[in-house]
Amino acid sequence: MNNDEEKLQSLLKEALPAINTELSRDLWPHMLRRLDESASSVPWFDWALATLLVAGVAISPHSILLLLYHL
């Protein structure tokens, strides 16, 4: 059995490429830049939902209690 295991291990090493676990660069500055970009822009549908909420409260003020209940 030991010989078969060694043969299998050598075949696997030949078939699978070596994996480089080292990063070529630091990813943290890139991640911070992406977070800053996404935080500065608010999608249009967020503004649309906020507008609908304000319009709904303006049309029927008693809906404030309903909204507070669901929060």
Biopython code that builds the backbone (N, CA, C, O; Angstrom):
import numpy as np
from Bio.PDB.StructureBuilder import StructureBuilder

atoms = [
    (1, "MET", "N", (0.802, -1.195, 0.000)),
    (1, "MET", "CA", (0.000, 0.000, 0.000)),
    (1, "MET", "C", (0.849, 1.264, 0.000)),
    (1, "MET", "O", (0.496, 2.247, -0.653)),
    (2, "ASN", "N", (1.921, 1.251, 0.696)),
    (2, "ASN", "CA", (2.760, 2.431, 0.825)),
    (2, "ASN", "C", (3.292, 2.872, -0.535)),
    (2, "ASN", "O", (3.368, 4.068, -0.817)),
    (3, "ASN", "N", (3.656, 1.918, -1.371)),
    (3, "ASN", "CA", (4.172, 2.223, -2.693)),
    (3, "ASN", "C", (3.087, 2.863, -3.562)),
    (3, "ASN", "O", (3.352, 3.797, -4.318)),
    (4, "ASP", "N", (1.860, 2.344, -3.442)),
    (4, "ASP", "CA", (0.742, 2.906, -4.207)),
    (4, "ASP", "C", (0.446, 4.344, -3.776)),
    (4, "ASP", "O", (0.158, 5.204, -4.609)),
    (5, "GLU", "N", (0.518, 4.587, -2.498)),
    (5, "GLU", "CA", (0.270, 5.943, -1.994)),
    (5, "GLU", "C", (1.335, 6.919, -2.489)),
    (5, "GLU", "O", (1.019, 8.047, -2.867)),
    (6, "GLU", "N", (2.582, 6.490, -2.486)),
    (6, "GLU", "CA", (3.663, 7.342, -2.973)),
    (6, "GLU", "C", (3.508, 7.615, -4.464)),
    (6, "GLU", "O", (3.744, 8.733, -4.922)),
    (7, "LYS", "N", (3.109, 6.587, -5.225)),
    (7, "LYS", "CA", (2.897, 6.766, -6.655)),
    (7, "LYS", "C", (1.751, 7.736, -6.907)),
    (7, "LYS", "O", (1.848, 8.612, -7.766)),
    (8, "LEU", "N", (0.671, 7.575, -6.159)),
    (8, "LEU", "CA", (-0.469, 8.472, -6.296)),
    (8, "LEU", "C", (-0.087, 9.906, -5.929)),
    (8, "LEU", "O", (-0.492, 10.859, -6.595)),
    (9, "GLN", "N", (0.689, 10.041, -4.872)),
    (9, "GLN", "CA", (1.130, 11.372, -4.455)),
    (9, "GLN", "C", (2.006, 12.016, -5.521)),
    (9, "GLN", "O", (1.857, 13.206, -5.800)),
    (10, "SER", "N", (2.897, 11.272, -6.110)),
    (10, "SER", "CA", (3.753, 11.842, -7.158)),
    (10, "SER", "C", (2.934, 12.186, -8.402)),
    (10, "SER", "O", (3.212, 13.194, -9.051)),
    (11, "LEU", "N", (1.941, 11.381, -8.747)),
    (11, "LEU", "CA", (1.091, 11.690, -9.898)),
    (11, "LEU", "C", (0.269, 12.959, -9.652)),
    (11, "LEU", "O", (0.089, 13.779, -10.552)),
    (12, "LEU", "N", (-0.217, 13.105, -8.437)),
    (12, "LEU", "CA", (-0.981, 14.307, -8.109)),
    (12, "LEU", "C", (-0.103, 15.549, -8.159)),
    (12, "LEU", "O", (-0.544, 16.595, -8.636)),
    (13, "LYS", "N", (1.113, 15.456, -7.681)),
    (13, "LYS", "CA", (2.030, 16.592, -7.718)),
    (13, "LYS", "C", (2.359, 16.987, -9.157)),
    (13, "LYS", "O", (2.523, 18.171, -9.452)),
    (14, "GLU", "N", (2.453, 16.015, -10.041)),
    (14, "GLU", "CA", (2.719, 16.308, -11.443)),
    (14, "GLU", "C", (1.505, 16.919, -12.141)),
    (14, "GLU", "O", (1.646, 17.796, -12.993)),
    (15, "ALA", "N", (0.322, 16.454, -11.776)),
    (15, "ALA", "CA", (-0.898, 16.899, -12.463)),
    (15, "ALA", "C", (-1.360, 18.274, -11.995)),
    (15, "ALA", "O", (-1.861, 19.061, -12.798)),
    (16, "LEU", "N", (-1.199, 18.574, -10.715)),
    (16, "LEU", "CA", (-1.687, 19.841, -10.177)),
    (16, "LEU", "C", (-0.549, 20.850, -10.115)),
    (16, "LEU", "O", (0.546, 20.534, -9.651)),
    (17, "PRO", "N", (-0.813, 22.076, -10.589)),
    (17, "PRO", "CA", (0.242, 23.087, -10.525)),
    (17, "PRO", "C", (0.463, 23.563, -9.090)),
    (17, "PRO", "O", (-0.413, 23.449, -8.233)),
    (18, "ALA", "N", (1.637, 24.090, -8.863)),
    (18, "ALA", "CA", (1.951, 24.634, -7.543)),
    (18, "ALA", "C", (1.160, 25.915, -7.331)),
    (18, "ALA", "O", (0.996, 26.710, -8.256)),
    (19, "ILE", "N", (0.679, 26.111, -6.133)),
    (19, "ILE", "CA", (-0.131, 27.281, -5.812)),
    (19, "ILE", "C", (0.738, 28.310, -5.114)),
    (19, "ILE", "O", (1.414, 28.013, -4.129)),
    (20, "ASN", "N", (0.708, 29.542, -5.651)),
    (20, "ASN", "CA", (1.458, 30.628, -5.049)),
    (20, "ASN", "C", (0.549, 31.308, -4.020)),
    (20, "ASN", "O", (-0.461, 31.909, -4.387)),
    (21, "THR", "N", (0.900, 31.216, -2.752)),
    (21, "THR", "CA", (0.051, 31.790, -1.702)),
    (21, "THR", "C", (0.412, 33.226, -1.371)),
    (21, "THR", "O", (-0.287, 33.867, -0.587)),
    (22, "GLU", "N", (1.473, 33.743, -1.941)),
    (22, "GLU", "CA", (1.894, 35.115, -1.681)),
    (22, "GLU", "C", (1.151, 36.074, -2.606)),
    (22, "GLU", "O", (0.999, 35.798, -3.796)),
    (23, "LEU", "N", (0.694, 37.189, -2.068)),
    (23, "LEU", "CA", (0.043, 38.209, -2.880)),
    (23, "LEU", "C", (1.091, 39.044, -3.591)),
    (23, "LEU", "O", (2.165, 39.308, -3.052)),
    (24, "SER", "N", (0.766, 39.455, -4.804)),
    (24, "SER", "CA", (1.714, 40.262, -5.563)),
    (24, "SER", "C", (1.701, 41.720, -5.112)),
    (24, "SER", "O", (2.655, 42.458, -5.359)),
    (25, "ARG", "N", (0.608, 42.139, -4.442)),
    (25, "ARG", "CA", (0.528, 43.521, -3.958)),
    (25, "ARG", "C", (-0.418, 43.563, -2.761)),
    (25, "ARG", "O", (-1.111, 42.589, -2.467)),
    (26, "ASP", "N", (-0.434, 44.690, -2.087)),
    (26, "ASP", "CA", (-1.301, 44.871, -0.935)),
    (26, "ASP", "C", (-2.688, 45.279, -1.415)),
    (26, "ASP", "O", (-2.824, 46.258, -2.148)),
    (27, "LEU", "N", (-3.701, 44.551, -1.015)),
    (27, "LEU", "CA", (-5.057, 44.807, -1.496)),
    (27, "LEU", "C", (-5.829, 45.798, -0.634)),
    (27, "LEU", "O", (-6.873, 46.292, -1.061)),
    (28, "TRP", "N", (-5.348, 46.097, 0.556)),
    (28, "TRP", "CA", (-6.095, 46.957, 1.468)),
    (28, "TRP", "C", (-6.296, 48.385, 0.931)),
    (28, "TRP", "O", (-7.413, 48.892, 1.032)),
    (29, "PRO", "N", (-5.289, 49.060, 0.370)),
    (29, "PRO", "CA", (-5.542, 50.400, -0.184)),
    (29, "PRO", "C", (-6.588, 50.390, -1.298)),
    (29, "PRO", "O", (-7.405, 51.306, -1.390)),
    (30, "HIS", "N", (-6.565, 49.363, -2.138)),
    (30, "HIS", "CA", (-7.558, 49.253, -3.208)),
    (30, "HIS", "C", (-8.960, 49.078, -2.619)),
    (30, "HIS", "O", (-9.925, 49.654, -3.123)),
    (31, "MET", "N", (-9.068, 48.296, -1.569)),
    (31, "MET", "CA", (-10.364, 48.081, -0.913)),
    (31, "MET", "C", (-10.873, 49.378, -0.290)),
    (31, "MET", "O", (-12.063, 49.678, -0.390)),
    (32, "LEU", "N", (-10.003, 50.147, 0.346)),
    (32, "LEU", "CA", (-10.416, 51.424, 0.934)),
    (32, "LEU", "C", (-10.894, 52.396, -0.142)),
    (32, "LEU", "O", (-11.870, 53.118, 0.066)),
    (33, "ARG", "N", (-10.215, 52.421, -1.291)),
    (33, "ARG", "CA", (-10.643, 53.282, -2.392)),
    (33, "ARG", "C", (-12.031, 52.894, -2.889)),
    (33, "ARG", "O", (-12.864, 53.763, -3.149)),
    (34, "ARG", "N", (-12.279, 51.606, -3.021)),
    (34, "ARG", "CA", (-13.584, 51.145, -3.487)),
    (34, "ARG", "C", (-14.677, 51.460, -2.480)),
    (34, "ARG", "O", (-15.792, 51.811, -2.865)),
    (35, "LEU", "N", (-14.371, 51.339, -1.197)),
    (35, "LEU", "CA", (-15.360, 51.682, -0.178)),
    (35, "LEU", "C", (-15.674, 53.169, -0.190)),
    (35, "LEU", "O", (-16.830, 53.556, -0.020)),
    (36, "ASP", "N", (-14.665, 54.007, -0.389)),
    (36, "ASP", "CA", (-14.888, 55.451, -0.466)),
    (36, "ASP", "C", (-15.727, 55.814, -1.684)),
    (36, "ASP", "O", (-16.595, 56.683, -1.604)),
    (37, "GLU", "N", (-15.474, 55.154, -2.807)),
    (37, "GLU", "CA", (-16.246, 55.434, -4.015)),
    (37, "GLU", "C", (-17.709, 55.037, -3.852)),
    (37, "GLU", "O", (-18.604, 55.769, -4.274)),
    (38, "SER", "N", (-17.948, 53.896, -3.248)),
    (38, "SER", "CA", (-19.333, 53.431, -3.113)),
    (38, "SER", "C", (-20.074, 54.207, -2.031)),
    (38, "SER", "O", (-21.295, 54.341, -2.114)),
    (39, "ALA", "N", (-19.388, 54.717, -1.030)),
    (39, "ALA", "CA", (-20.051, 55.455, 0.038)),
    (39, "ALA", "C", (-20.457, 56.849, -0.418)),
    (39, "ALA", "O", (-21.415, 57.410, 0.114)),
    (40, "SER", "N", (-19.760, 57.415, -1.379)),
    (40, "SER", "CA", (-20.056, 58.778, -1.804)),
    (40, "SER", "C", (-21.233, 58.846, -2.765)),
    (40, "SER", "O", (-21.840, 59.907, -2.912)),
    (41, "SER", "N", (-21.569, 57.755, -3.416)),
    (41, "SER", "CA", (-22.678, 57.782, -4.367)),
    (41, "SER", "C", (-23.860, 56.984, -3.819)),
    (41, "SER", "O", (-23.712, 55.845, -3.375)),
    (42, "VAL", "N", (-25.029, 57.609, -3.863)),
    (42, "VAL", "CA", (-26.254, 56.955, -3.417)),
    (42, "VAL", "C", (-27.040, 56.572, -4.662)),
    (42, "VAL", "O", (-27.272, 57.424, -5.519)),
    (43, "PRO", "N", (-27.455, 55.317, -4.787)),
    (43, "PRO", "CA", (-28.198, 54.889, -5.978)),
    (43, "PRO", "C", (-29.530, 55.632, -6.117)),
    (43, "PRO", "O", (-30.106, 56.102, -5.136)),
    (44, "TRP", "N", (-29.993, 55.722, -7.343)),
    (44, "TRP", "CA", (-31.214, 56.475, -7.628)),
    (44, "TRP", "C", (-32.431, 55.859, -6.953)),
    (44, "TRP", "O", (-33.353, 56.582, -6.575)),
    (45, "PHE", "N", (-32.454, 54.522, -6.792)),
    (45, "PHE", "CA", (-33.637, 53.901, -6.202)),
    (45, "PHE", "C", (-33.747, 54.199, -4.708)),
    (45, "PHE", "O", (-34.844, 54.162, -4.151)),
    (46, "ASP", "N", (-32.622, 54.495, -4.054)),
    (46, "ASP", "CA", (-32.709, 54.919, -2.655)),
    (46, "ASP", "C", (-33.407, 56.270, -2.551)),
    (46, "ASP", "O", (-34.231, 56.494, -1.664)),
    (47, "TRP", "N", (-33.058, 57.171, -3.479)),
    (47, "TRP", "CA", (-33.724, 58.482, -3.488)),
    (47, "TRP", "C", (-35.209, 58.315, -3.828)),
    (47, "TRP", "O", (-36.052, 59.014, -3.266)),
    (48, "ALA", "N", (-35.534, 57.395, -4.742)),
    (48, "ALA", "CA", (-36.929, 57.169, -5.111)),
    (48, "ALA", "C", (-37.716, 56.621, -3.921)),
    (48, "ALA", "O", (-38.848, 57.042, -3.683)),
    (49, "LEU", "N", (-37.132, 55.696, -3.178)),
    (49, "LEU", "CA", (-37.824, 55.150, -2.006)),
    (49, "LEU", "C", (-38.015, 56.210, -0.925)),
    (49, "LEU", "O", (-39.061, 56.250, -0.277)),
    (50, "ALA", "N", (-37.024, 57.059, -0.727)),
    (50, "ALA", "CA", (-37.154, 58.130, 0.259)),
    (50, "ALA", "C", (-38.245, 59.113, -0.161)),
    (50, "ALA", "O", (-39.006, 59.593, 0.678)),
    (51, "THR", "N", (-38.322, 59.410, -1.451)),
    (51, "THR", "CA", (-39.354, 60.320, -1.962)),
    (51, "THR", "C", (-40.738, 59.714, -1.773)),
    (51, "THR", "O", (-41.670, 60.409, -1.368)),
    (52, "LEU", "N", (-40.879, 58.420, -2.063)),
    (52, "LEU", "CA", (-42.168, 57.758, -1.862)),
    (52, "LEU", "C", (-42.567, 57.739, -0.392)),
    (52, "LEU", "O", (-43.742, 57.907, -0.067)),
    (53, "LEU", "N", (-41.613, 57.539, 0.486)),
    (53, "LEU", "CA", (-41.895, 57.537, 1.917)),
    (53, "LEU", "C", (-42.384, 58.906, 2.379)),
    (53, "LEU", "O", (-43.374, 59.004, 3.104)),
    (54, "VAL", "N", (-41.692, 59.956, 1.961)),
    (54, "VAL", "CA", (-42.088, 61.314, 2.345)),
    (54, "VAL", "C", (-43.449, 61.655, 1.759)),
    (54, "VAL", "O", (-44.280, 62.258, 2.438)),
    (55, "ALA", "N", (-43.689, 61.274, 0.501)),
    (55, "ALA", "CA", (-44.985, 61.547, -0.130)),
    (55, "ALA", "C", (-46.102, 60.787, 0.576)),
    (55, "ALA", "O", (-47.193, 61.320, 0.777)),
    (56, "GLY", "N", (-45.827, 59.545, 0.948)),
    (56, "GLY", "CA", (-46.841, 58.750, 1.656)),
    (56, "GLY", "C", (-47.187, 59.338, 3.006)),
    (56, "GLY", "O", (-48.356, 59.349, 3.393)),
    (57, "VAL", "N", (-46.203, 59.823, 3.723)),
    (57, "VAL", "CA", (-46.450, 60.439, 5.034)),
    (57, "VAL", "C", (-47.175, 61.769, 4.858)),
    (57, "VAL", "O", (-48.018, 62.125, 5.681)),
    (58, "ALA", "N", (-46.857, 62.514, 3.787)),
    (58, "ALA", "CA", (-47.529, 63.791, 3.545)),
    (58, "ALA", "C", (-48.991, 63.574, 3.177)),
    (58, "ALA", "O", (-49.849, 64.372, 3.554)),
    (59, "ILE", "N", (-49.281, 62.505, 2.447)),
    (59, "ILE", "CA", (-50.662, 62.238, 2.036)),
    (59, "ILE", "C", (-51.484, 61.711, 3.202)),
    (59, "ILE", "O", (-52.622, 62.136, 3.400)),
    (60, "SER", "N", (-50.925, 60.801, 3.967)),
    (60, "SER", "CA", (-51.671, 60.253, 5.107)),
    (60, "SER", "C", (-50.764, 60.242, 6.342)),
    (60, "SER", "O", (-50.001, 59.296, 6.539)),
    (61, "PRO", "N", (-50.841, 61.273, 7.162)),
    (61, "PRO", "CA", (-49.963, 61.389, 8.334)),
    (61, "PRO", "C", (-50.143, 60.280, 9.371)),
    (61, "PRO", "O", (-49.223, 60.001, 10.140)),
    (62, "HIS", "N", (-51.313, 59.647, 9.401)),
    (62, "HIS", "CA", (-51.502, 58.574, 10.379)),
    (62, "HIS", "C", (-50.649, 57.342, 10.047)),
    (62, "HIS", "O", (-50.545, 56.427, 10.864)),
    (63, "SER", "N", (-50.039, 57.311, 8.854)),
    (63, "SER", "CA", (-49.191, 56.180, 8.490)),
    (63, "SER", "C", (-47.848, 56.212, 9.227)),
    (63, "SER", "O", (-47.099, 55.235, 9.187)),
    (64, "ILE", "N", (-47.539, 57.323, 9.898)),
    (64, "ILE", "CA", (-46.291, 57.405, 10.672)),
    (64, "ILE", "C", (-46.283, 56.338, 11.762)),
    (64, "ILE", "O", (-45.269, 55.675, 11.983)),
    (65, "LEU", "N", (-47.412, 56.176, 12.441)),
    (65, "LEU", "CA", (-47.493, 55.150, 13.489)),
    (65, "LEU", "C", (-47.310, 53.753, 12.908)),
    (65, "LEU", "O", (-46.669, 52.898, 13.521)),
    (66, "LEU", "N", (-47.867, 53.526, 11.738)),
    (66, "LEU", "CA", (-47.705, 52.221, 11.079)),
    (66, "LEU", "C", (-46.238, 51.971, 10.734)),
    (66, "LEU", "O", (-45.726, 50.869, 10.932)),
    (67, "LEU", "N", (-45.571, 52.997, 10.219)),
    (67, "LEU", "CA", (-44.147, 52.855, 9.886)),
    (67, "LEU", "C", (-43.308, 52.617, 11.146)),
    (67, "LEU", "O", (-42.410, 51.776, 11.151)),
    (68, "LEU", "N", (-43.603, 53.350, 12.191)),
    (68, "LEU", "CA", (-42.853, 53.164, 13.453)),
    (68, "LEU", "C", (-43.091, 51.787, 14.030)),
    (68, "LEU", "O", (-42.182, 51.196, 14.612)),
    (69, "TYR", "N", (-44.296, 51.264, 13.880)),
    (69, "TYR", "CA", (-44.601, 49.918, 14.371)),
    (69, "TYR", "C", (-43.756, 48.870, 13.650)),
    (69, "TYR", "O", (-43.286, 47.919, 14.275)),
    (70, "HIS", "N", (-43.560, 49.034, 12.347)),
    (70, "HIS", "CA", (-42.814, 48.059, 11.559)),
    (70, "HIS", "C", (-41.299, 48.222, 11.688)),
    (70, "HIS", "O", (-40.544, 47.347, 11.264)),
    (71, "LEU", "N", (-40.860, 49.316, 12.260)),
    (71, "LEU", "CA", (-39.429, 49.474, 12.465)),
    (71, "LEU", "C", (-39.049, 48.761, 13.730)),
    (71, "LEU", "O", (-37.878, 48.758, 14.109)),
]
sb = StructureBuilder()
sb.init_structure("model")
sb.init_model(0)
sb.init_chain("A")
sb.init_seg("    ")
for serial, (resi, resn, name, xyz) in enumerate(atoms, 1):
    if name == "N":
        sb.init_residue(resn, " ", resi, " ")
    sb.init_atom(name, np.array(xyz, "f"), 0.0, 1.0, " ", f" {name:<3s}", serial, name[0])
structure = sb.get_structure()
